[in-house]
Amino acid sequence: MTKIRITKEFHFEMAHALWGYDGLCKNIHGHSYKLLVTLIGEPSLDKQSAKLGMVLDYSDLKSIVKTTIIDQLDHALAVNGNSPHKDIDKTNLMFSKVVFLDYQPTCENMLIDFSERLINKLPVGVELHSLMLRETGSSFAEWFAEDNQ
């Protein structure tokens, strides 16, 4: 059977700060992130299914990514929970959506996290092929399943 890759693009706004970094990114700043999620699988051959010819319905992929990643990070401040940032006063309305991660919130580390979040949420026969997270118009990181086996 023929394998097909499908990709859906997602957008979210998030601020972060890189604890201990030696450049400007040590300060709280934000990005308009673009996340591309690529899956691989065989299109359905079930002639009785409304999903005939699909690897996965894009609306199903949207739901998985939205609940697993976007809803948690969109318009949030992501910080390394192992840093002094863990003491941010969340009662201050400006800091009401702070996400404490167990890693430095770099583009690279976020992709590792996203891959782990998504792999177990996909239906049988559909695999995560790759992720691309664009932090700025000229800077992005990529994760490929084949590199991580």
Backbone as numpy.savetxt, mean C-alpha at the origin, in Angstrom:
# Nx Ny Nz CAx CAy CAz Cx Cy Cz
-2.97 -22.81 -19.52 -3.81 -21.62 -19.52 -2.92 -20.38 -19.52
-3.45 -19.32 -20.01 -2.73 -18.05 -20.11 -2.85 -17.25 -18.83
-1.72 -16.79 -18.35 -1.69 -15.90 -17.18 -1.81 -14.46 -17.66
-2.57 -13.67 -16.94 -2.79 -12.26 -17.25 -2.49 -11.45 -16.00
-1.87 -10.30 -16.20 -1.63 -9.35 -15.11 -2.66 -8.23 -15.21
-3.23 -7.88 -14.08 -4.12 -6.72 -14.03 -3.56 -5.74 -13.02
-3.75 -4.45 -13.27 -3.21 -3.41 -12.40 -4.29 -2.39 -12.11
-4.34 -1.94 -10.87 -5.23 -0.84 -10.48 -4.39 0.18 -9.73
-4.67 1.45 -9.98 -3.95 2.55 -9.34 -4.81 3.15 -8.23
-4.16 3.45 -7.12 -4.82 4.04 -5.96 -4.09 5.31 -5.56
-4.81 6.22 -4.92 -4.24 7.50 -4.47 -4.57 7.70 -3.00
-3.61 8.21 -2.26 -3.88 8.61 -0.89 -2.90 9.70 -0.48
-3.33 10.49 0.47 -2.52 11.59 1.02 -2.05 11.15 2.39
-0.76 11.31 2.65 -0.24 10.91 3.94 0.98 11.75 4.30
1.08 12.08 5.57 2.26 12.77 6.08 3.11 11.74 6.82
4.39 12.02 6.90 5.27 11.17 7.68 6.49 11.98 8.10
7.27 11.40 8.99 8.54 11.97 9.42 9.49 10.80 9.61
10.74 10.99 9.20 11.73 9.91 9.30 12.65 10.18 10.49
12.37 9.49 11.58 13.13 9.68 12.81 14.60 9.34 12.59
15.49 10.28 12.99 16.92 10.06 12.91 17.52 10.30 11.54
16.71 10.65 10.57 17.21 10.89 9.21 18.07 12.15 9.20
19.04 12.20 8.29 19.97 13.33 8.27 19.62 14.40 7.22
18.40 14.39 6.75 17.97 15.39 5.76 16.63 15.99 6.13
16.06 16.72 5.20 14.81 17.43 5.46 13.65 16.52 5.83
13.69 15.27 5.39 12.57 14.36 5.66 12.46 13.93 7.12
13.37 14.44 7.96 13.22 14.19 9.40 12.06 15.01 9.95
11.64 16.04 9.21 10.52 16.89 9.60 9.21 16.33 9.06
8.13 16.61 9.75 6.82 16.17 9.26 6.55 16.85 7.92
6.21 16.03 6.94 5.88 16.52 5.60 4.94 15.50 4.95
4.31 15.89 3.87 3.34 15.01 3.26 3.58 14.74 1.80
2.90 13.71 1.30 2.98 13.32 -0.10 1.60 12.96 -0.61
1.42 13.10 -1.90 0.27 12.57 -2.61 0.74 11.26 -3.23
0.51 10.17 -2.52 1.02 8.87 -2.96 0.15 8.29 -4.06
0.80 7.56 -4.97 0.13 6.75 -5.97 0.64 5.33 -5.79
-0.29 4.41 -5.60 0.05 3.00 -5.40 -0.52 2.20 -6.56
0.34 1.48 -7.28 -0.10 0.59 -8.33 0.02 -0.83 -7.83
-1.09 -1.57 -7.89 -1.14 -2.95 -7.44 -1.37 -3.82 -8.67
-0.44 -4.74 -8.91 -0.55 -5.65 -10.06 -0.70 -7.08 -9.56
-1.74 -7.73 -10.04 -2.03 -9.12 -9.71 -1.81 -9.97 -10.94
-1.60 -11.27 -10.74 -1.46 -12.19 -11.85 -2.30 -13.44 -11.58
-2.95 -13.90 -12.63 -3.77 -15.10 -12.51 -4.37 -15.47 -13.85
-5.18 -16.50 -13.85 -5.83 -16.94 -15.06 -7.26 -16.40 -15.09
-7.69 -15.85 -16.21 -9.07 -15.38 -16.31 -10.05 -16.54 -16.08
-11.15 -16.24 -15.43 -12.17 -17.25 -15.15 -12.74 -17.81 -16.44
-12.89 -19.14 -16.45 -13.50 -19.83 -17.59 -14.92 -20.29 -17.27
-15.40 -19.95 -16.08 -16.73 -20.37 -15.63 -17.80 -19.59 -16.38
-18.44 -20.26 -17.34 -19.46 -19.59 -18.18 -20.71 -19.23 -17.41
-20.86 -19.76 -16.21 -22.01 -19.46 -15.37 -21.76 -18.25 -14.45
-20.51 -17.81 -14.43 -20.12 -16.74 -13.52 -20.22 -15.37 -14.19
-20.65 -14.40 -13.42 -20.66 -13.02 -13.91 -19.23 -12.50 -14.08
-18.27 -13.21 -13.53 -16.85 -12.82 -13.58 -16.11 -13.54 -14.71
-16.83 -14.13 -15.65 -16.24 -14.83 -16.78 -15.23 -13.93 -17.49
-14.02 -14.45 -17.68 -12.99 -13.71 -18.38 -12.17 -12.78 -17.50
-12.44 -12.74 -16.20 -11.73 -11.84 -15.29 -10.74 -12.61 -14.43
-9.57 -12.01 -14.19 -8.64 -12.53 -13.18 -9.23 -12.22 -11.81
-9.65 -10.99 -11.62 -10.33 -10.53 -10.42 -11.08 -9.26 -10.80
-12.29 -9.13 -10.36 -13.06 -7.93 -10.64 -12.33 -6.74 -10.02
-12.14 -5.67 -10.81 -11.44 -4.49 -10.30 -12.12 -3.92 -9.06
-13.44 -4.06 -8.97 -14.12 -3.55 -7.78 -13.75 -4.38 -6.54
-13.50 -5.67 -6.73 -13.05 -6.50 -5.61 -11.64 -6.11 -5.18
-10.77 -5.85 -6.16 -9.41 -5.39 -5.84 -9.47 -4.06 -5.11
-10.32 -3.17 -5.58 -10.47 -1.86 -4.94 -10.89 -2.02 -3.48
-11.83 -2.89 -3.23 -12.30 -3.12 -1.86 -11.20 -3.67 -0.97
-10.42 -4.61 -1.48 -9.33 -5.20 -0.70 -8.29 -4.14 -0.34
-7.85 -3.37 -1.32 -6.80 -2.37 -1.08 -7.33 -1.24 -0.20
-8.57 -0.85 -0.43 -9.15 0.25 0.35 -9.21 -0.12 1.84
-9.73 -1.29 2.15 -9.89 -1.67 3.56 -8.56 -2.06 4.21
-7.62 -2.58 3.43 -6.36 -3.07 3.97 -5.30 -1.99 4.12
-5.34 -0.98 3.22 -4.28 0.03 3.21 -4.84 1.46 3.24
-5.63 1.82 2.26 -6.03 3.21 2.06 -6.79 3.78 3.25
-7.80 3.07 3.74 -8.60 3.59 4.86 -7.74 3.88 6.09
-6.69 3.12 6.28 -5.85 3.29 7.46 -4.85 4.43 7.31
-4.39 4.69 6.07 -3.30 5.65 5.88 -3.71 6.98 5.26
-4.84 7.03 4.57 -5.22 8.27 3.90 -5.45 9.39 4.91
-4.81 10.50 4.69 -4.87 11.68 5.56 -4.42 11.38 6.99
-3.44 10.49 7.10 -2.86 10.16 8.40 -1.44 10.70 8.47
-0.93 10.73 9.68 0.49 10.99 9.93 1.10 9.66 10.33
2.02 9.14 9.52 2.67 7.86 9.81 4.04 8.12 10.42
4.28 7.50 11.57 5.56 7.68 12.25 6.07 6.32 12.72
7.36 6.28 12.94 8.01 5.09 13.48 7.60 4.98 14.95
6.86 3.94 15.27 6.38 3.75 16.64 7.48 3.42 17.63
8.68 3.16 17.13 9.83 2.87 18.00 10.65 4.11 18.28
10.10 5.27 17.97 10.80 6.54 18.17 10.08 7.37 19.23
10.65 8.50 19.62 9.95 9.38 20.57 8.62 9.92 20.03
8.37 9.77 18.74 7.09 10.22 18.17 5.90 9.50 18.80
6.16 8.36 19.42 5.06 7.61 20.03 4.37 8.42 21.13
5.01 9.51 21.57 4.45 10.33 22.63 3.61 11.49 22.12
3.31 11.50 20.82 2.47 12.57 20.25 1.13 12.58 20.98
0.67 13.76 21.32 -0.59 13.93 22.03 -1.74 13.76 21.04
-2.35 12.56 21.04 -3.44 12.29 20.09 -4.74 12.99 20.47
-4.78 13.65 21.61 -5.97 14.42 21.95 -5.99 15.74 21.20
-4.83 16.17 20.69 -4.75 17.36 19.85 -5.41 17.02 18.52
-6.42 17.76 18.11 -7.17 17.45 16.90 -6.29 17.39 15.65
-5.17 18.10 15.65 -4.27 18.04 14.50 -3.59 16.68 14.40
-3.57 15.92 15.48 -2.90 14.62 15.50 -3.89 13.50 15.82
-5.12 13.63 15.36 -6.12 12.62 15.70 -6.01 11.36 14.86
-5.29 11.42 13.73 -5.09 10.22 12.91 -3.60 9.99 12.73
-2.99 9.48 13.79 -1.57 9.15 13.76 -1.47 7.62 13.71
-0.67 7.13 12.79 -0.46 5.69 12.65 0.97 5.40 13.10
1.09 4.59 14.14 2.40 4.21 14.66 2.80 2.89 14.02
3.78 2.94 13.17 4.25 1.76 12.46 5.42 1.15 13.21
5.66 -0.13 13.00 6.79 -0.76 13.67 8.05 -0.69 12.82
8.08 0.30 11.92 9.22 0.51 11.04 9.31 1.98 10.66
10.43 2.37 10.11 10.62 3.72 9.57 9.73 3.86 8.33
8.85 4.86 8.27 7.87 4.95 7.18 8.45 5.46 5.85
9.43 4.73 5.34 9.97 5.04 4.02 9.11 4.37 2.96
9.24 4.82 1.76 8.53 4.22 0.63 8.84 2.73 0.54
10.10 2.38 0.71 10.54 0.99 0.62 9.88 0.12 1.70
9.92 0.59 2.94 9.34 -0.18 4.04 7.82 -0.28 3.92
7.20 0.77 3.41 5.75 0.71 3.24 5.38 -0.36 2.22
6.17 -0.51 1.16 5.88 -1.55 0.17 6.00 -2.95 0.77
6.99 -3.16 1.61 7.11 -4.46 2.28 5.86 -4.72 3.11
5.44 -3.73 3.87 4.24 -3.82 4.69 3.01 -4.09 3.81
2.85 -3.33 2.75 1.68 -3.48 1.88 1.63 -4.88 1.27
2.77 -5.38 0.85 2.79 -6.73 0.25 2.31 -7.76 1.27
2.78 -7.64 2.49 2.37 -8.59 3.54 0.89 -8.47 3.85
0.37 -7.25 3.83 -1.06 -7.05 4.10 -1.93 -7.65 3.00
-1.48 -7.54 1.75 -2.32 -7.94 0.61 -2.26 -9.42 0.27
-1.12 -10.04 0.42 -0.94 -11.42 -0.06 -2.02 -12.36 0.48
-2.35 -12.27 1.73 -3.33 -13.20 2.33 -4.78 -12.78 2.11
-4.99 -11.64 1.51 -6.36 -11.17 1.26 -6.87 -11.54 -0.13
-5.98 -12.06 -0.98 -6.35 -12.36 -2.35 -6.99 -13.75 -2.45
-7.93 -13.90 -3.38 -8.57 -15.21 -3.54 -7.60 -16.25 -4.11
-7.93 -17.50 -3.93 -7.14 -18.61 -4.44 -6.98 -18.45 -5.95
-5.77 -18.65 -6.44 -5.51 -18.57 -7.87 -5.10 -17.19 -8.35
-5.18 -16.20 -7.47 -4.76 -14.84 -7.79 -3.59 -14.49 -6.89
-2.50 -14.03 -7.49 -1.29 -13.73 -6.72 -0.88 -12.28 -6.89
-0.25 -11.76 -5.87 0.32 -10.42 -5.95 1.58 -10.51 -6.81
1.62 -9.78 -7.89 2.77 -9.79 -8.80 3.75 -8.68 -8.45
3.21 -7.44 -8.28 4.10 -6.32 -7.99 3.32 -5.15 -7.40
4.09 -4.29 -6.76 3.57 -3.03 -6.21 4.52 -1.93 -6.62
3.97 -0.76 -6.88 4.79 0.41 -7.14 4.18 1.54 -6.33
5.00 2.19 -5.52 4.54 3.31 -4.70 5.29 4.55 -5.13
4.56 5.50 -5.67 5.13 6.76 -6.13 4.94 7.78 -5.03
6.05 8.30 -4.52 6.03 9.29 -3.44 5.96 10.71 -4.00
6.69 10.94 -5.08 6.66 12.23 -5.77 6.58 11.95 -7.27
6.53 12.99 -8.06 6.49 12.81 -9.51 7.72 12.13 -10.07
8.83 12.20 -9.34 10.07 11.62 -9.86 10.69 10.55 -8.96
10.00 10.16 -7.88 10.57 9.18 -6.95 9.55 8.10 -6.62
9.98 6.86 -6.79 9.10 5.73 -6.47 9.93 4.51 -6.12
9.27 3.55 -5.48 9.89 2.27 -5.16 8.98 1.17 -5.69
9.59 0.01 -5.96 8.84 -1.12 -6.50 9.13 -2.38 -5.70
8.13 -3.25 -5.62 8.24 -4.56 -4.99 7.75 -5.58 -6.01
8.53 -6.65 -6.22 8.13 -7.73 -7.13 8.15 -9.05 -6.38
7.11 -9.85 -6.56 7.02 -11.15 -5.90 8.22 -12.02 -6.27
8.61 -12.00 -7.52 9.71 -12.86 -7.98 11.04 -12.53 -7.28
11.18 -11.32 -6.80 12.39 -10.93 -6.07 12.35 -11.35 -4.60
11.20 -11.80 -4.14 10.99 -12.05 -2.72 10.51 -13.47 -2.44
10.98 -14.41 -3.20 10.58 -15.81 -2.99 11.60 -16.55 -2.17
